[in-house]
Amino acid sequence: MGNSSRKGGGDDEEKEEGKDGEEAEISEKKKEAEQEVEEELPLGVEELLESGDPVLDLSYRKFKRLPSRVYELMHLEKLYVCGNSLRTLPDSISQLQGLRILALDFNKMEDVPVAICELTNLTRLYLGSNRLMSFPPELSNLQNLRCLWMESNYFQRFPRVLYDLPHLKSLQMGDNRLKTLPPDLWRMKALRGLWLYGNHFDTFPKVLLRMESLEILDLDRNKISEFPRLKRLRALHLFSYDHNPVKEPPIVGEDVILVGEGAAEFMEVREARKERWRKAAEKEAEELALAGEEPVIHGILKNSSSKQATNEAVVTIEDTDVKEEECLVTEEEGEEEEEGGYVELPVTDCGTAELEYDEEGLEYETEELICEGEGFEFEGEELEYERAEMDYEYEDVEELDDMGGQDEGA
């Protein structure tokens, strides 16, 4: 009996070993199959991987995972993998320490891979049109990040980890599910452009009145029925409020471009008024010149060149640093300005949001809109707001470093 027991035990061991061997063989075959899949690269990708170009565009190639060779390209500075079927990225992406721009728009990512947060030289990160609901705490490692686009995701709360990004200037949060903003959002003092269109705001977030460095504020397609006076936002260049249930345009500074219901008529009246002031000043100057007296330059006439009052608006914002104003303008001060007549607001040449990402010899369009509804087009270092629907495309722009020096052309 003992012998037969030993024999049975030996058979079991042999079966176990055979099973392990089969599993190992299956695993090896899977690896070989994966390698074969990677070898069968789409047409033209092989040449891109071998080009040595610091810009690599693998967008719309139907990748479920990127070729492993991508993570060996230590020279890469800009990587575009938009419009694939990526759910995550491997840890090996953290090897690409030279990356400054990473575009992951229009994929199927439910979480931001922590390995991305190790790319500490990133200045622009594009995560739009994925399935994100939150960010990992490690995102705070991206201390050089200046532009973050996270539109068309599922954020219900403002991610407070963004407070830890001291140089973030452009924050694109359109088409999410935000209802409120945190009361200490004003801590993001570097922020210049904020896109909140297509969310669930039913009242104007009061904390925005404390963000005096904002140059661009977009609240299109919310449910806001009333806006406060926005004159205290002295750096504001453009305010868009289209498709909100408001009865009249908000009160803004004389040089602010408005986009929304009734904005065109409002701006036409404002430009006509400024033109009357200009002609009156010219006539007064002529009369004084004939009388031999020195002409008086009135405050209302400084920089009073007429702008075309249409729904088309162009704002140019340069990437330079701006000294933050310390005092909050009160409602009473705003009323005193009105009583004393128009006083020209100083135009602040501010560093702004990197409004889009564009590469040399690289141009591609997405099939979805970044700004839905009556959309906008973002091009180059200028931001054009047009009243026609269109895709957004990425074209070549010049990257400036935060120290004021000119970086290498993108």
BANU-269460 format. One line per field, with one value per residue (C-alpha): x, y, z; residue in three letters. Coordinates in steps of 0.2 Angstrom, whole numbers, plus 5000, padded with zeros to 4 digits. Example, Ala and Ser with C-alpha at 12.3 -4.5 7.8 and 13.67 -1.06 7.14 Angstrom:
2
X <- [5062; 5068] .
Y <- [4978; 4995] .
Z <- [5039; 5036] .
resn <- [ALA; SER] .
//
This chain:
410
X <- [5000; 5014; 5022; 5006; 5004; 5021; 5017; 5001; 5010; 5023; 5010; 5002; 5019; 5022; 5004; 5008; 5025; 5016; 5003; 5016; 5026; 5010; 5006; 5024; 5023; 5006; 5014; 5029; 5017; 5007; 5023; 5029; 5011; 5013; 5030; 5023; 5009; 5021; 5032; 5017; 5017; 5005; 5012; 5025; 5026; 5043; 5050; 5044; 5052; 5069; 5069; 5077; 5064; 5060; 5042; 5033; 5014; 5006; 4988; 4973; 4983; 4970; 4983; 4977; 4995; 5009; 5024; 5037; 5050; 5042; 5048; 5066; 5066; 5075; 5077; 5058; 5052; 5034; 5023; 5006; 4995; 4978; 4963; 4969; 4961; 4973; 4967; 4984; 5002; 5016; 5028; 5042; 5035; 5044; 5060; 5056; 5062; 5064; 5046; 5039; 5022; 5011; 4994; 4983; 4966; 4952; 4957; 4949; 4959; 4949; 4964; 4980; 4995; 5006; 5021; 5016; 5018; 5036; 5039; 5044; 5049; 5031; 5024; 5009; 4997; 4982; 4969; 4953; 4939; 4944; 4935; 4943; 4935; 4950; 4969; 4982; 4990; 5007; 5001; 5008; 5026; 5023; 5030; 5034; 5016; 5009; 4994; 4982; 4967; 4955; 4939; 4926; 4928; 4918; 4925; 4911; 4923; 4937; 4953; 4962; 4979; 4980; 4983; 5001; 5005; 5013; 5015; 4999; 4992; 4979; 4966; 4953; 4939; 4924; 4911; 4913; 4900; 4906; 4892; 4903; 4921; 4931; 4931; 4950; 4952; 4960; 4976; 4980; 4987; 4997; 4980; 4977; 4964; 4950; 4937; 4922; 4909; 4897; 4897; 4882; 4884; 4867; 4875; 4891; 4905; 4909; 4927; 4931; 4929; 4945; 4955; 4962; 4975; 4962; 4963; 4951; 4935; 4923; 4906; 4897; 4883; 4879; 4863; 4868; 4854; 4863; 4881; 4889; 4899; 4915; 4925; 4936; 4944; 4956; 4966; 4951; 4952; 4938; 4923; 4911; 4894; 4884; 4870; 4866; 4848; 4853; 4843; 4858; 4876; 4886; 4895; 4913; 4928; 4928; 4941; 4934; 4928; 4911; 4904; 4886; 4868; 4866; 4885; 4886; 4874; 4882; 4899; 4893; 4885; 4902; 4912; 4901; 4902; 4921; 4921; 4911; 4924; 4938; 4930; 4926; 4944; 4951; 4940; 4945; 4963; 4961; 4953; 4966; 4980; 4972; 4971; 4990; 4986; 4993; 4980; 4974; 4974; 4959; 4960; 4945; 4955; 4970; 4972; 4955; 4958; 4942; 4939; 4928; 4912; 4907; 4906; 4923; 4937; 4955; 4966; 4984; 4992; 5011; 5020; 5028; 5027; 5015; 5015; 5000; 4989; 4986; 4970; 4953; 4943; 4926; 4909; 4910; 4926; 4918; 4904; 4916; 4924; 4907; 4903; 4919; 4918; 4928; 4946; 4956; 4961; 4980; 4982; 4992; 5004; 5002; 5009; 4995; 4989; 4997; 4981; 4985; 4998; 5006; 5021; 5033; 5027; 5013; 4995; 4980; 4962; 4951; 4934; 4926; 4924; 4934; 4921; 4904; 4890; 4894; 4912; 4929; 4945; 4962; 4977; 4995; 4999; 4982; 4966; 4952; 4934; 4922; 4904; 4905; 4907; 4923; 4936; 4952; 4968; 4986; 4998; 5016; 5018; 5033; 5037; 5044; 5052; 5046; 5062; 5058; 5071; 5066; 5065; 5068; 5054; 5041] .
Y <- [5000; 5011; 5009; 5012; 5028; 5034; 5030; 5040; 5055; 5054; 5055; 5070; 5079; 5075; 5082; 5097; 5100; 5097; 5110; 5123; 5119; 5122; 5138; 5144; 5139; 5149; 5164; 5163; 5162; 5177; 5187; 5182; 5187; 5204; 5206; 5201; 5214; 5227; 5223; 5225; 5244; 5255; 5262; 5276; 5273; 5264; 5279; 5290; 5280; 5280; 5298; 5305; 5320; 5327; 5328; 5311; 5311; 5294; 5301; 5292; 5276; 5265; 5260; 5251; 5252; 5261; 5252; 5249; 5257; 5274; 5273; 5271; 5288; 5298; 5313; 5316; 5333; 5332; 5317; 5317; 5301; 5308; 5299; 5281; 5268; 5270; 5265; 5268; 5270; 5259; 5265; 5265; 5282; 5290; 5287; 5301; 5315; 5327; 5328; 5345; 5342; 5326; 5325; 5311; 5318; 5307; 5291; 5279; 5284; 5282; 5287; 5297; 5285; 5290; 5288; 5303; 5313; 5309; 5319; 5334; 5344; 5344; 5362; 5356; 5341; 5338; 5325; 5331; 5319; 5304; 5297; 5305; 5309; 5314; 5317; 5307; 5317; 5315; 5327; 5340; 5334; 5344; 5360; 5367; 5364; 5379; 5373; 5359; 5354; 5342; 5347; 5334; 5322; 5318; 5330; 5334; 5343; 5355; 5345; 5354; 5346; 5360; 5372; 5365; 5369; 5387; 5391; 5385; 5399; 5390; 5379; 5371; 5363; 5365; 5351; 5343; 5342; 5356; 5365; 5376; 5382; 5381; 5398; 5398; 5396; 5414; 5405; 5401; 5418; 5413; 5408; 5419; 5409; 5399; 5389; 5383; 5382; 5368; 5364; 5365; 5382; 5391; 5406; 5415; 5409; 5424; 5418; 5423; 5441; 5439; 5432; 5449; 5442; 5433; 5438; 5426; 5419; 5408; 5403; 5398; 5386; 5386; 5391; 5408; 5421; 5436; 5442; 5454; 5469; 5463; 5480; 5474; 5461; 5474; 5462; 5454; 5455; 5444; 5437; 5425; 5421; 5415; 5403; 5408; 5414; 5432; 5447; 5459; 5460; 5461; 5477; 5476; 5488; 5498; 5487; 5470; 5461; 5452; 5437; 5432; 5438; 5456; 5459; 5464; 5479; 5483; 5484; 5494; 5507; 5508; 5510; 5524; 5533; 5532; 5538; 5553; 5557; 5555; 5567; 5580; 5579; 5582; 5597; 5604; 5601; 5610; 5625; 5626; 5625; 5640; 5650; 5646; 5636; 5618; 5605; 5595; 5576; 5569; 5553; 5547; 5548; 5538; 5523; 5526; 5519; 5511; 5492; 5484; 5480; 5463; 5446; 5443; 5447; 5444; 5444; 5443; 5438; 5437; 5425; 5437; 5439; 5451; 5459; 5454; 5468; 5467; 5477; 5471; 5484; 5487; 5490; 5508; 5512; 5505; 5517; 5532; 5527; 5528; 5545; 5553; 5547; 5534; 5531; 5521; 5505; 5500; 5486; 5473; 5463; 5447; 5429; 5418; 5402; 5392; 5392; 5377; 5366; 5366; 5359; 5362; 5353; 5345; 5350; 5339; 5342; 5332; 5326; 5333; 5351; 5358; 5372; 5365; 5376; 5392; 5388; 5396; 5394; 5395; 5398; 5402; 5415; 5424; 5418; 5421; 5419; 5417; 5414; 5399; 5380; 5373; 5360; 5365; 5361; 5361; 5372; 5378; 5391; 5397; 5391; 5405; 5400; 5407; 5417; 5428; 5420; 5413; 5394; 5384; 5386; 5373] .
Z <- [5000; 5004; 4987; 4978; 4989; 4984; 4966; 4966; 4974; 4961; 4948; 4956; 4956; 4938; 4934; 4944; 4935; 4919; 4923; 4928; 4912; 4901; 4910; 4907; 4889; 4887; 4896; 4884; 4869; 4875; 4877; 4859; 4853; 4861; 4853; 4836; 4838; 4842; 4827; 4816; 4818; 4807; 4791; 4794; 4813; 4811; 4803; 4816; 4830; 4821; 4815; 4831; 4831; 4848; 4843; 4841; 4835; 4836; 4837; 4829; 4827; 4836; 4849; 4864; 4871; 4864; 4857; 4870; 4860; 4863; 4881; 4875; 4866; 4879; 4867; 4866; 4871; 4865; 4864; 4856; 4858; 4856; 4849; 4853; 4865; 4879; 4896; 4905; 4902; 4909; 4923; 4910; 4903; 4918; 4909; 4897; 4908; 4893; 4890; 4891; 4882; 4884; 4875; 4880; 4874; 4867; 4875; 4888; 4904; 4920; 4931; 4928; 4929; 4944; 4932; 4923; 4939; 4938; 4922; 4932; 4917; 4909; 4906; 4896; 4900; 4890; 4897; 4889; 4883; 4894; 4909; 4924; 4940; 4951; 4951; 4961; 4975; 4966; 4953; 4964; 4958; 4942; 4948; 4931; 4924; 4916; 4906; 4910; 4899; 4908; 4898; 4894; 4909; 4925; 4938; 4951; 4963; 4960; 4962; 4976; 4972; 4958; 4972; 4973; 4955; 4958; 4939; 4932; 4921; 4910; 4917; 4905; 4915; 4902; 4900; 4917; 4932; 4943; 4953; 4965; 4967; 4983; 4993; 4993; 4974; 4975; 4981; 4963; 4960; 4944; 4935; 4919; 4909; 4917; 4906; 4915; 4901; 4901; 4919; 4932; 4940; 4943; 4952; 4949; 4960; 4971; 4973; 4955; 4960; 4971; 4956; 4950; 4938; 4927; 4909; 4901; 4910; 4901; 4909; 4893; 4894; 4913; 4922; 4929; 4928; 4936; 4936; 4948; 4943; 4936; 4936; 4950; 4939; 4932; 4921; 4913; 4894; 4889; 4897; 4889; 4896; 4881; 4883; 4901; 4906; 4909; 4903; 4900; 4899; 4915; 4920; 4915; 4912; 4897; 4888; 4892; 4877; 4880; 4871; 4875; 4873; 4870; 4870; 4852; 4855; 4871; 4863; 4848; 4860; 4870; 4854; 4848; 4864; 4864; 4846; 4851; 4865; 4853; 4840; 4854; 4860; 4843; 4840; 4857; 4853; 4836; 4845; 4858; 4845; 4835; 4851; 4855; 4870; 4875; 4872; 4887; 4886; 4895; 4904; 4894; 4878; 4882; 4871; 4865; 4848; 4841; 4841; 4829; 4840; 4833; 4840; 4834; 4847; 4848; 4864; 4864; 4880; 4882; 4893; 4905; 4924; 4932; 4949; 4959; 4965; 4984; 4987; 4982; 4973; 4983; 4975; 4982; 4972; 4956; 4959; 4961; 4945; 4936; 4944; 4939; 4921; 4913; 4919; 4907; 4915; 4913; 4901; 4910; 4899; 4908; 4907; 4902; 4900; 4886; 4877; 4865; 4860; 4844; 4835; 4821; 4806; 4816; 4813; 4817; 4821; 4833; 4828; 4844; 4850; 4865; 4866; 4861; 4857; 4848; 4849; 4849; 4840; 4848; 4837; 4841; 4854; 4850; 4856; 4844; 4849; 4834; 4833; 4823; 4828; 4824; 4829; 4839; 4831; 4837; 4828; 4831; 4845; 4853; 4871; 4883; 4899; 4916; 4918; 4903; 4892; 4876; 4875; 4859; 4846; 4847] .
resn <- [MET; GLY; ASN; SER; SER; ARG; LYS; GLY; GLY; GLY; ASP; ASP; GLU; GLU; LYS; GLU; GLU; GLY; LYS; ASP; GLY; GLU; GLU; ALA; GLU; ILE; SER; GLU; LYS; LYS; LYS; GLU; ALA; GLU; GLN; GLU; VAL; GLU; GLU; GLU; LEU; PRO; LEU; GLY; VAL; GLU; GLU; LEU; LEU; GLU; SER; GLY; ASP; PRO; VAL; LEU; ASP; LEU; SER; TYR; ARG; LYS; PHE; LYS; ARG; LEU; PRO; SER; ARG; VAL; TYR; GLU; LEU; MET; HIS; LEU; GLU; LYS; LEU; TYR; VAL; CYS; GLY; ASN; SER; LEU; ARG; THR; LEU; PRO; ASP; SER; ILE; SER; GLN; LEU; GLN; GLY; LEU; ARG; ILE; LEU; ALA; LEU; ASP; PHE; ASN; LYS; MET; GLU; ASP; VAL; PRO; VAL; ALA; ILE; CYS; GLU; LEU; THR; ASN; LEU; THR; ARG; LEU; TYR; LEU; GLY; SER; ASN; ARG; LEU; MET; SER; PHE; PRO; PRO; GLU; LEU; SER; ASN; LEU; GLN; ASN; LEU; ARG; CYS; LEU; TRP; MET; GLU; SER; ASN; TYR; PHE; GLN; ARG; PHE; PRO; ARG; VAL; LEU; TYR; ASP; LEU; PRO; HIS; LEU; LYS; SER; LEU; GLN; MET; GLY; ASP; ASN; ARG; LEU; LYS; THR; LEU; PRO; PRO; ASP; LEU; TRP; ARG; MET; LYS; ALA; LEU; ARG; GLY; LEU; TRP; LEU; TYR; GLY; ASN; HIS; PHE; ASP; THR; PHE; PRO; LYS; VAL; LEU; LEU; ARG; MET; GLU; SER; LEU; GLU; ILE; LEU; ASP; LEU; ASP; ARG; ASN; LYS; ILE; SER; GLU; PHE; PRO; ARG; LEU; LYS; ARG; LEU; ARG; ALA; LEU; HIS; LEU; PHE; SER; TYR; ASP; HIS; ASN; PRO; VAL; LYS; GLU; PRO; PRO; ILE; VAL; GLY; GLU; ASP; VAL; ILE; LEU; VAL; GLY; GLU; GLY; ALA; ALA; GLU; PHE; MET; GLU; VAL; ARG; GLU; ALA; ARG; LYS; GLU; ARG; TRP; ARG; LYS; ALA; ALA; GLU; LYS; GLU; ALA; GLU; GLU; LEU; ALA; LEU; ALA; GLY; GLU; GLU; PRO; VAL; ILE; HIS; GLY; ILE; LEU; LYS; ASN; SER; SER; SER; LYS; GLN; ALA; THR; ASN; GLU; ALA; VAL; VAL; THR; ILE; GLU; ASP; THR; ASP; VAL; LYS; GLU; GLU; GLU; CYS; LEU; VAL; THR; GLU; GLU; GLU; GLY; GLU; GLU; GLU; GLU; GLU; GLY; GLY; TYR; VAL; GLU; LEU; PRO; VAL; THR; ASP; CYS; GLY; THR; ALA; GLU; LEU; GLU; TYR; ASP; GLU; GLU; GLY; LEU; GLU; TYR; GLU; THR; GLU; GLU; LEU; ILE; CYS; GLU; GLY; GLU; GLY; PHE; GLU; PHE; GLU; GLY; GLU; GLU; LEU; GLU; TYR; GLU; ARG; ALA; GLU; MET; ASP; TYR; GLU; TYR; GLU; ASP; VAL; GLU; GLU; LEU; ASP; ASP; MET; GLY; GLY; GLN; ASP; GLU; GLY; ALA] .
//
